[in-house]
């Protein structure tokens, strides 16, 4: 689903691929821990993207996974909505859209009302009035089965969120490139 950079030779004869999202970390967590599990996985991601006000070739993601008995979509929705209200405040509206990811079923994407135009439509939100903040869904049963987890008993939800984009919405930052220009006037405000 994403265009990637490859590193074929790292001097040790192995082939490496820079990850395009932090979701592969979910498998590592499930390999090491039996449910119930609750984890957040922050990390750098790399994609062969055009550099624009909204996207860079390198950015940070935070993945979350929760597997336990009777985990359902209602819990996922209320958890994300609670996060969004606490993080962005009550003023900005939140929208859920059905989506597709290979590792969740069903899947959804969550948008927040554009902080610049307040939903009217502007350049930053591509005149849609909304900004995507995360993808999420119920962990695909095949992933749990491959980890030896009984899907009759256990289920889980997972989400992945772009850190820079989330901060852009919260602080009204108009251009993602500002994060990595090392401008002391920009950085000082987060002391
Ligand atoms: Zn806008």
Boltz pocket constraint, residues with backbone or C-beta under 6 A from the ligand:
constraints:
  - pocket:
      binder: B
      contacts: [[A, 114], [A, 115], [A, 116], [A, 117], [A, 118], [A, 119], [A, 120], [A, 121], [A, 122], [A, 123], [A, 124], [A, 125], [A, 126], [A, 127], [A, 129], [A, 130]]
      max_distance: 6.0
